[in-house]
Amino acid sequence: MQSLPLLPFFAQQAQTKLPANIWHYLQSDAGLGAQLQSNEAGWQAKKLLPRPLQALHLPSTQCELFGEQWAHPIMLAPVAYQKLFHPDGEIGTAVACNAQQGQMMVSSLASQPVEEIIKQAQQPLWFQLYWQGSREATAVLLNKALAAGASAIIFTVDAPVKQALIDLPAGVSAVNLAQPLTMQPIKPGQSQVFDGWMTQAPTWEDVAWLRQQMKIPLLIKGLMHAEDAKRAVTLGCEGIVVSNHGGRVLDSTPSVAAVLPQMVAAVGGQCKILVDSGIRSGQDIFKALAMGADAVCVGRPYVWGLAAEGAMGVAKVIRYLRDELEMTMALTGVSTLAEIRQVELYA
């Protein structure tokens, strides 16, 4: 019988069901392992003020971005190799997302074909694009996603393309990649970082090129600096995702909650702002929206649900977070996402 709140319960179930190396891969953190905790603490540090006796007029969590409408602002962040966690894989996640009237970002490293994921979702999905080492190779993957019906591209820039940090079991691979990206050969005396994987990392010039390759919205994921946000706007990007990759890349960064207000101020309403990293509750979602985000992405929590109960578990996580968001709205006296933006948070 379940005695814990849903998300900790699903995390516990996922750890029980998954092999130790797969659970560690899912939960892994950069450096000393403090960044994940810092991300979560950043949201928790912001406090809410109850507002009883408020009349709620036509309450709704409806969210609209780029002409798409969803029942709530809870998006599913891109997570690689979802068949590692459950046979339903990305297709199960997509079906759950559709059932809960939301939106999902399909990873470049998805373990099922993007065209089949979108087909089974019965709705256009967003596609998260990793740079493939060159414009030519990246264009191949981009065109595959566009042909499959992706309605927005999320270009992740804060981590070089790399294969899984675990040995993938038989039957699990990045099936949408034409070929795995391999490290450039390193000569004696050269740096594995600067002469190796950084030679295959994208630049702002590549972002400008990518913007010209599509007519659908382009969002840049993994920005934490205000000047980078401004530059993305200058290049015509329709959105940014403020993120430190869930703490998986660079340790000792500020929490996303700490930099979000600066990023909102930097773009001045010229593009949409999404946020991820450390979101663990409907209250966290409320706080992100109050600080200026247009929508919020969750990652590990829905994967816990996937590992625990497959597609049904993902649907339960989305619904649970939406219920918490609605409860928080009711207790703070706001009816819509627009009204959340007027709420003052306390430190």
KERORO-844929 format. One record per residue (C-alpha): x, y, z; residue number from 1; residue in one letter. Coordinates in nm, 4 decimals, padded with zeros to 6 digits. Layout:
N
{{X; Y; Z}; NUM; "a"};
...
***
This chain:
347
{{00.0000; 00.0000; 00.0000}; 1; "m"};
{{00.1319; 00.3453; -00.0956}; 2; "q"};
{{00.2297; 00.5522; 00.2097}; 3; "s"};
{{00.4553; 00.8125; 00.0464}; 4; "l"};
{{00.3422; 01.1035; -00.1748}; 5; "p"};
{{00.3244; 00.9939; -00.5389}; 6; "l"};
{{00.6606; 01.1199; -00.6677}; 7; "l"};
{{00.8750; 00.9813; -00.3834}; 8; "p"};
{{00.6748; 00.6586; -00.4070}; 9; "f"};
{{00.7419; 00.6295; -00.7804}; 10; "f"};
{{01.1107; 00.7122; -00.7241}; 11; "a"};
{{01.1259; 00.4333; -00.4687}; 12; "q"};
{{00.9486; 00.1935; -00.7052}; 13; "q"};
{{01.1787; 00.2890; -00.9923}; 14; "a"};
{{01.4898; 00.2261; -00.7849}; 15; "q"};
{{01.3511; -00.1121; -00.6821}; 16; "t"};
{{01.2656; -00.2182; -01.0368}; 17; "k"};
{{01.5660; -00.0853; -01.2277}; 18; "l"};
{{01.9134; -00.2430; -01.2331}; 19; "p"};
{{02.1530; -00.0452; -01.0150}; 20; "a"};
{{02.3559; 00.0886; -01.3081}; 21; "n"};
{{02.0446; 00.2191; -01.4874}; 22; "i"};
{{01.9127; 00.3854; -01.1719}; 23; "w"};
{{02.2521; 00.5490; -01.1204}; 24; "h"};
{{02.2530; 00.6707; -01.4814}; 25; "y"};
{{01.9101; 00.8282; -01.4332}; 26; "l"};
{{01.9987; 00.9973; -01.1052}; 27; "q"};
{{02.3610; 01.0867; -01.1837}; 28; "s"};
{{02.4853; 01.4362; -01.1059}; 29; "d"};
{{02.7896; 01.6314; -01.2240}; 30; "a"};
{{03.1080; 01.6770; -01.0248}; 31; "g"};
{{03.0663; 01.6259; -00.6521}; 32; "l"};
{{02.6971; 01.5562; -00.6941}; 33; "g"};
{{02.5636; 01.8681; -00.5230}; 34; "a"};
{{02.3995; 02.0373; -00.8205}; 35; "q"};
{{02.0777; 01.8340; -00.8244}; 36; "l"};
{{02.0150; 01.9142; -00.4584}; 37; "q"};
{{02.0974; 02.2803; -00.5232}; 38; "s"};
{{01.8455; 02.2955; -00.8076}; 39; "n"};
{{01.5686; 02.1554; -00.5894}; 40; "e"};
{{01.6595; 02.3821; -00.2989}; 41; "a"};
{{01.6476; 02.6862; -00.5263}; 42; "g"};
{{01.2756; 02.6399; -00.5883}; 43; "w"};
{{01.2032; 02.5478; -00.2276}; 44; "q"};
{{01.3694; 02.8667; -00.1046}; 45; "a"};
{{01.0979; 03.0749; -00.2703}; 46; "k"};
{{00.7946; 03.1103; -00.0432}; 47; "k"};
{{00.4241; 03.1541; -00.1156}; 48; "l"};
{{00.1745; 03.3737; 00.0658}; 49; "l"};
{{-00.1773; 03.2302; 00.1113}; 50; "p"};
{{-00.4676; 03.4459; -00.0120}; 51; "r"};
{{-00.7953; 03.3055; 00.1222}; 52; "p"};
{{-01.1427; 03.4404; 00.0388}; 53; "l"};
{{-01.0513; 03.5246; -00.3204}; 54; "q"};
{{-01.3240; 03.4654; -00.5791}; 55; "a"};
{{-01.1812; 03.2480; -00.8585}; 56; "l"};
{{-01.3269; 03.3523; -01.1932}; 57; "h"};
{{-01.3177; 03.0841; -01.4665}; 58; "l"};
{{-01.0111; 02.9070; -01.3207}; 59; "p"};
{{-00.7936; 02.7343; -01.5780}; 60; "s"};
{{-00.4399; 02.6050; -01.6258}; 61; "t"};
{{-00.4658; 02.6285; -02.0051}; 62; "q"};
{{-00.1352; 02.7136; -02.1740}; 63; "c"};
{{-00.0718; 02.8330; -02.5301}; 64; "e"};
{{00.2659; 02.8528; -02.7037}; 65; "l"};
{{00.3336; 02.9032; -03.0744}; 66; "f"};
{{-00.0292; 02.8418; -03.1639}; 67; "g"};
{{-00.0495; 02.5137; -02.9706}; 68; "e"};
{{-00.2882; 02.4834; -02.6780}; 69; "q"};
{{-00.2521; 02.2415; -02.3861}; 70; "w"};
{{-00.4507; 02.1859; -02.0703}; 71; "a"};
{{-00.1537; 02.2833; -01.8526}; 72; "h"};
{{00.2025; 02.4262; -01.8738}; 73; "p"};
{{00.3775; 02.1017; -01.7705}; 74; "i"};
{{00.6020; 01.9810; -02.0525}; 75; "m"};
{{00.8005; 01.6579; -02.0570}; 76; "l"};
{{01.1716; 01.7312; -02.0933}; 77; "a"};
{{01.3824; 01.5229; -02.3338}; 78; "p"};
{{01.5195; 01.2079; -02.1715}; 79; "v"};
{{01.7375; 00.9647; -02.3671}; 80; "a"};
{{01.6958; 00.5895; -02.4085}; 81; "y"};
{{01.3593; 00.5535; -02.2374}; 82; "q"};
{{01.3405; 00.1815; -02.3153}; 83; "k"};
{{01.6095; 00.1519; -02.0480}; 84; "l"};
{{01.3422; 00.2295; -01.7944}; 85; "f"};
{{01.0388; 00.0440; -01.9327}; 86; "h"};
{{00.9483; -00.1474; -02.2512}; 87; "p"};
{{00.6869; 00.1214; -02.3287}; 88; "d"};
{{00.9753; 00.3636; -02.3906}; 89; "g"};
{{00.9184; 00.7007; -02.5546}; 90; "e"};
{{00.5968; 00.5799; -02.7181}; 91; "i"};
{{00.4446; 00.5120; -02.3770}; 92; "g"};
{{00.5512; 00.8569; -02.2604}; 93; "t"};
{{00.4020; 01.0179; -02.5716}; 94; "a"};
{{00.0705; 00.8369; -02.5329}; 95; "v"};
{{00.0513; 00.9452; -02.1678}; 96; "a"};
{{00.1360; 01.3019; -02.2641}; 97; "c"};
{{-00.1477; 01.3090; -02.5164}; 98; "n"};
{{-00.3907; 01.1546; -02.2678}; 99; "a"};
{{-00.3063; 01.4341; -02.0234}; 100; "q"};
{{-00.3364; 01.7028; -02.2953}; 101; "q"};
{{00.0237; 01.8176; -02.2718}; 102; "g"};
{{00.3436; 01.8359; -02.4781}; 103; "q"};
{{00.6600; 01.6282; -02.4937}; 104; "m"};
{{01.0128; 01.6875; -02.6211}; 105; "m"};
{{01.1524; 01.3804; -02.7989}; 106; "v"};
{{01.5257; 01.3303; -02.7396}; 107; "s"};
{{01.7791; 01.2970; -03.0209}; 108; "s"};
{{01.8852; 00.9874; -02.8287}; 109; "l"};
{{01.5380; 00.8343; -02.8216}; 110; "a"};
{{01.5341; 00.4560; -02.8264}; 111; "s"};
{{01.2345; 00.4376; -03.0623}; 112; "q"};
{{01.1846; 00.5951; -03.4075}; 113; "p"};
{{01.0720; 00.9561; -03.3881}; 114; "v"};
{{00.8144; 00.9043; -03.6616}; 115; "e"};
{{00.6552; 00.6190; -03.4664}; 116; "e"};
{{00.6601; 00.8182; -03.1407}; 117; "i"};
{{00.4762; 01.1090; -03.3048}; 118; "i"};
{{00.2353; 00.8748; -03.4828}; 119; "k"};
{{00.1397; 00.6988; -03.1613}; 120; "q"};
{{00.1136; 01.0312; -02.9768}; 121; "a"};
{{-00.1569; 01.1365; -03.2226}; 122; "q"};
{{-00.0312; 01.4950; -03.2004}; 123; "q"};
{{00.2709; 01.6934; -03.3176}; 124; "p"};
{{00.5569; 01.6721; -03.0671}; 125; "l"};
{{00.8641; 01.8869; -03.0113}; 126; "w"};
{{01.2054; 01.7440; -03.0974}; 127; "f"};
{{01.5208; 01.8014; -02.8942}; 128; "q"};
{{01.8196; 01.8316; -03.1265}; 129; "l"};
{{02.1797; 01.7579; -03.0341}; 130; "y"};
{{02.4547; 01.8871; -03.2597}; 131; "w"};
{{02.5922; 01.5961; -03.4591}; 132; "q"};
{{02.9462; 01.7258; -03.5068}; 133; "g"};
{{02.8856; 01.9027; -03.8377}; 134; "s"};
{{02.6129; 02.0947; -04.0168}; 135; "r"};
{{02.5705; 01.8170; -04.2704}; 136; "e"};
{{02.5162; 01.5453; -04.0089}; 137; "a"};
{{02.2950; 01.7714; -03.7995}; 138; "t"};
{{02.0796; 01.8514; -04.1032}; 139; "a"};
{{02.0153; 01.4796; -04.1557}; 140; "v"};
{{01.8753; 01.4396; -03.8045}; 141; "l"};
{{01.6852; 01.7692; -03.8225}; 142; "l"};
{{01.5189; 01.6741; -04.1509}; 143; "n"};
{{01.4225; 01.3360; -04.0071}; 144; "k"};
{{01.2455; 01.5111; -03.7208}; 145; "a"};
{{01.0754; 01.7606; -03.9520}; 146; "l"};
{{00.9563; 01.4836; -04.1826}; 147; "a"};
{{00.8144; 01.2986; -03.8813}; 148; "a"};
{{00.6004; 01.6004; -03.7932}; 149; "g"};
{{00.7917; 01.7810; -03.5182}; 150; "a"};
{{00.6255; 02.1164; -03.4491}; 151; "s"};
{{00.9210; 02.2834; -03.2707}; 152; "a"};
{{01.2944; 02.2190; -03.2361}; 153; "i"};
{{01.4697; 02.2391; -02.8992}; 154; "i"};
{{01.8433; 02.2798; -02.9635}; 155; "f"};
{{02.0368; 02.1654; -02.6560}; 156; "t"};
{{02.3691; 02.3476; -02.6366}; 157; "v"};
{{02.5001; 02.2976; -02.2838}; 158; "d"};
{{02.6380; 01.9455; -02.3327}; 159; "a"};
{{02.8363; 01.7973; -02.6214}; 160; "p"};
{{02.6753; 01.5056; -02.8002}; 161; "v"};
{{02.7761; 01.1850; -02.6286}; 162; "k"};
{{02.6523; 00.8339; -02.6047}; 163; "q"};
{{02.5119; 00.6905; -02.2826}; 164; "a"};
{{02.7331; 00.6894; -01.9772}; 165; "l"};
{{02.6439; 00.3232; -01.9364}; 166; "i"};
{{02.6797; 00.0211; -02.1591}; 167; "d"};
{{02.3466; -00.0028; -02.3357}; 168; "l"};
{{02.1797; -00.3429; -02.3247}; 169; "p"};
{{02.0799; -00.5255; -02.6418}; 170; "a"};
{{01.7740; -00.3704; -02.8008}; 171; "g"};
{{01.8378; -00.0191; -02.6719}; 172; "v"};
{{02.0160; 00.2364; -02.8912}; 173; "s"};
{{01.9828; 00.5839; -03.0400}; 174; "a"};
{{01.7819; 00.4558; -03.3353}; 175; "v"};
{{01.7261; 00.7986; -03.4922}; 176; "n"};
{{02.0950; 00.8723; -03.5447}; 177; "l"};
{{02.2408; 00.7843; -03.8839}; 178; "a"};
{{02.5617; 00.6865; -03.7072}; 179; "q"};
{{02.7059; 00.7384; -03.3594}; 180; "p"};
{{02.9184; 01.0480; -03.3123}; 181; "l"};
{{03.2760; 00.9432; -03.2415}; 182; "t"};
{{03.5563; 01.1392; -03.0773}; 183; "m"};
{{03.8163; 01.2979; -03.3009}; 184; "q"};
{{04.1537; 01.1173; -03.2759}; 185; "p"};
{{04.3832; 01.2851; -03.0240}; 186; "i"};
{{04.7506; 01.3296; -03.1078}; 187; "k"};
{{05.0210; 01.3112; -02.8403}; 188; "p"};
{{05.0270; 01.6291; -02.6372}; 189; "g"};
{{04.6779; 01.7376; -02.7417}; 190; "q"};
{{04.3857; 01.8036; -02.5091}; 191; "s"};
{{04.1012; 01.5542; -02.5072}; 192; "q"};
{{03.8716; 01.8455; -02.4239}; 193; "v"};
{{03.9874; 02.1251; -02.6564}; 194; "f"};
{{04.1247; 01.9162; -02.9418}; 195; "d"};
{{03.8669; 01.6398; -02.9014}; 196; "g"};
{{03.5036; 01.6909; -02.8180}; 197; "w"};
{{03.5059; 02.0735; -02.8342}; 198; "m"};
{{03.5958; 02.0524; -03.2031}; 199; "t"};
{{03.2515; 01.8977; -03.2545}; 200; "q"};
{{03.0562; 02.1403; -03.0348}; 201; "a"};
{{02.8239; 02.4010; -03.1918}; 202; "p"};
{{02.8832; 02.7764; -03.1913}; 203; "t"};
{{02.6602; 03.0813; -03.2222}; 204; "w"};
{{02.7322; 03.0787; -03.5958}; 205; "e"};
{{02.5815; 02.7299; -03.6078}; 206; "d"};
{{02.2727; 02.8570; -03.4256}; 207; "v"};
{{02.2334; 03.1255; -03.6932}; 208; "a"};
{{02.2652; 02.8577; -03.9628}; 209; "w"};
{{02.0159; 02.6307; -03.7869}; 210; "l"};
{{01.7606; 02.9125; -03.7608}; 211; "r"};
{{01.7630; 02.9305; -04.1418}; 212; "q"};
{{01.6969; 02.5582; -04.1876}; 213; "q"};
{{01.3365; 02.5517; -04.0634}; 214; "m"};
{{01.0118; 02.7429; -04.0517}; 215; "k"};
{{00.8917; 02.6050; -03.7192}; 216; "i"};
{{00.9909; 02.7569; -03.3815}; 217; "p"};
{{01.3497; 02.7119; -03.2624}; 218; "l"};
{{01.4257; 02.7195; -02.8897}; 219; "l"};
{{01.7759; 02.7091; -02.7402}; 220; "i"};
{{01.8033; 02.4867; -02.4342}; 221; "k"};
{{02.0739; 02.5145; -02.1714}; 222; "g"};
{{02.1200; 02.8912; -02.1311}; 223; "l"};
{{02.1927; 03.0432; -01.7896}; 224; "m"};
{{02.3540; 03.3796; -01.8774}; 225; "h"};
{{02.1535; 03.6908; -01.9624}; 226; "a"};
{{02.3814; 03.7873; -02.2523}; 227; "e"};
{{02.3303; 03.4435; -02.4078}; 228; "d"};
{{01.9538; 03.4897; -02.3806}; 229; "a"};
{{01.9781; 03.8251; -02.5578}; 230; "k"};
{{02.1893; 03.6748; -02.8342}; 231; "r"};
{{01.9383; 03.3961; -02.8924}; 232; "a"};
{{01.6693; 03.6609; -02.9404}; 233; "v"};
{{01.8918; 03.8571; -03.1789}; 234; "t"};
{{01.9355; 03.5463; -03.3950}; 235; "l"};
{{01.5607; 03.5054; -03.4252}; 236; "g"};
{{01.5049; 03.2171; -03.1861}; 237; "c"};
{{01.1467; 03.1975; -03.0661}; 238; "e"};
{{01.2335; 03.0724; -02.7212}; 239; "g"};
{{01.4930; 02.9653; -02.4678}; 240; "i"};
{{01.4958; 02.6928; -02.2040}; 241; "v"};
{{01.6702; 02.8138; -01.8905}; 242; "v"};
{{01.8447; 02.4997; -01.7687}; 243; "s"};
{{02.1624; 02.3568; -01.6221}; 244; "n"};
{{02.0795; 02.0148; -01.7674}; 245; "h"};
{{01.9320; 01.8947; -01.4406}; 246; "g"};
{{02.2747; 01.9197; -01.2793}; 247; "g"};
{{02.4207; 01.6517; -01.5079}; 248; "r"};
{{02.6874; 01.8576; -01.6883}; 249; "v"};
{{02.8570; 02.1329; -01.4838}; 250; "l"};
{{02.8668; 02.1260; -01.1065}; 251; "d"};
{{02.8598; 02.4407; -00.8929}; 252; "s"};
{{02.6316; 02.6514; -01.1123}; 253; "t"};
{{02.3609; 02.8712; -00.9634}; 254; "p"};
{{02.0224; 02.7088; -00.9325}; 255; "s"};
{{01.7892; 02.7785; -01.2221}; 256; "v"};
{{01.5559; 02.9561; -00.9799}; 257; "a"};
{{01.8380; 03.1993; -00.8970}; 258; "a"};
{{01.9000; 03.3083; -01.2578}; 259; "v"};
{{01.5471; 03.2906; -01.4006}; 260; "l"};
{{01.4520; 03.6528; -01.3119}; 261; "p"};
{{01.7635; 03.7829; -01.4895}; 262; "q"};
{{01.6833; 03.5782; -01.7986}; 263; "m"};
{{01.3247; 03.7034; -01.8051}; 264; "v"};
{{01.4453; 04.0627; -01.7789}; 265; "a"};
{{01.7072; 04.0081; -02.0491}; 266; "a"};
{{01.4635; 03.8950; -02.3188}; 267; "v"};
{{01.2012; 04.1532; -02.2310}; 268; "g"};
{{00.9141; 03.9499; -02.3668}; 269; "g"};
{{01.0779; 03.9085; -02.7095}; 270; "q"};
{{01.0753; 03.5280; -02.6854}; 271; "c"};
{{00.9134; 03.2548; -02.4805}; 272; "k"};
{{01.0901; 03.1267; -02.1705}; 273; "i"};
{{01.0742; 02.7675; -02.0521}; 274; "l"};
{{01.2597; 02.6317; -01.7535}; 275; "v"};
{{01.3731; 02.2961; -01.6185}; 276; "d"};
{{01.6120; 02.1484; -01.3593}; 277; "s"};
{{01.4932; 02.0537; -01.0126}; 278; "g"};
{{01.1162; 02.0846; -01.0675}; 279; "i"};
{{00.9604; 01.8378; -00.8232}; 280; "r"};
{{00.6134; 01.9681; -00.7396}; 281; "s"};
{{00.3189; 02.1741; -00.8533}; 282; "g"};
{{00.4396; 02.4456; -00.6177}; 283; "q"};
{{00.7737; 02.4535; -00.8011}; 284; "d"};
{{00.5820; 02.4938; -01.1265}; 285; "i"};
{{00.3745; 02.7776; -00.9794}; 286; "f"};
{{00.6897; 02.9535; -00.8590}; 287; "k"};
{{00.8592; 02.9247; -01.2000}; 288; "a"};
{{00.5539; 03.0765; -01.3679}; 289; "l"};
{{00.5365; 03.3533; -01.1068}; 290; "a"};
{{00.9005; 03.4351; -01.1862}; 291; "m"};
{{00.8217; 03.4779; -01.5547}; 292; "g"};
{{00.8433; 03.1372; -01.7212}; 293; "a"};
{{00.5829; 03.0569; -01.9867}; 294; "d"};
{{00.5971; 02.6815; -01.9229}; 295; "a"};
{{00.7944; 02.4318; -01.7178}; 296; "v"};
{{00.9711; 02.1075; -01.8149}; 297; "c"};
{{00.9960; 01.8062; -01.5860}; 298; "v"};
{{01.2421; 01.5221; -01.6390}; 299; "g"};
{{01.3282; 01.2646; -01.3751}; 300; "r"};
{{00.9816; 01.2584; -01.2095}; 301; "p"};
{{00.8008; 01.1309; -01.5170}; 302; "y"};
{{01.0758; 00.8752; -01.5786}; 303; "v"};
{{01.0188; 00.7468; -01.2260}; 304; "w"};
{{00.6557; 00.7035; -01.3255}; 305; "g"};
{{00.7541; 00.5311; -01.6478}; 306; "l"};
{{00.9817; 00.2877; -01.4651}; 307; "a"};
{{00.7187; 00.2177; -01.2018}; 308; "a"};
{{00.4065; 00.1726; -01.4141}; 309; "e"};
{{00.4886; 00.2394; -01.7801}; 310; "g"};
{{00.2676; 00.4842; -01.9716}; 311; "a"};
{{00.0113; 00.4837; -01.6914}; 312; "m"};
{{00.2786; 00.5969; -01.4460}; 313; "g"};
{{00.3747; 00.8896; -01.6694}; 314; "v"};
{{00.0093; 00.9947; -01.6929}; 315; "a"};
{{-00.0254; 00.9769; -01.3137}; 316; "k"};
{{00.2808; 01.1993; -01.2638}; 317; "v"};
{{00.1490; 01.4648; -01.5034}; 318; "i"};
{{-00.1949; 01.4612; -01.3426}; 319; "r"};
{{-00.0427; 01.4742; -00.9925}; 320; "y"};
{{00.1686; 01.7784; -01.0790}; 321; "l"};
{{-00.1288; 01.9488; -01.2428}; 322; "r"};
{{-00.3439; 01.8811; -00.9344}; 323; "d"};
{{-00.0727; 02.0322; -00.7144}; 324; "e"};
{{-00.0492; 02.3357; -00.9427}; 325; "l"};
{{-00.4270; 02.3856; -00.9286}; 326; "e"};
{{-00.4255; 02.3488; -00.5494}; 327; "m"};
{{-00.1497; 02.6086; -00.5207}; 328; "t"};
{{-00.3416; 02.8463; -00.7476}; 329; "m"};
{{-00.6556; 02.8065; -00.5383}; 330; "a"};
{{-00.4754; 02.8654; -00.2088}; 331; "l"};
{{-00.2967; 03.1748; -00.3391}; 332; "t"};
{{-00.6129; 03.3182; -00.4921}; 333; "g"};
{{-00.5302; 03.3119; -00.8636}; 334; "v"};
{{-00.7392; 03.1747; -01.1497}; 335; "s"};
{{-00.5118; 03.1653; -01.4547}; 336; "t"};
{{-00.1484; 03.1365; -01.5588}; 337; "l"};
{{-00.1517; 03.5074; -01.6448}; 338; "a"};
{{-00.2560; 03.5900; -01.2896}; 339; "e"};
{{00.0276; 03.3760; -01.1515}; 340; "i"};
{{00.2730; 03.6221; -01.3099}; 341; "r"};
{{00.1382; 03.8918; -01.0767}; 342; "q"};
{{00.2131; 03.6894; -00.7621}; 343; "v"};
{{00.5001; 03.8049; -00.5438}; 344; "e"};
{{00.7237; 03.5326; -00.4033}; 345; "l"};
{{00.9096; 03.5629; -00.0742}; 346; "y"};
{{01.2630; 03.4588; 00.0055}; 347; "a"};
***
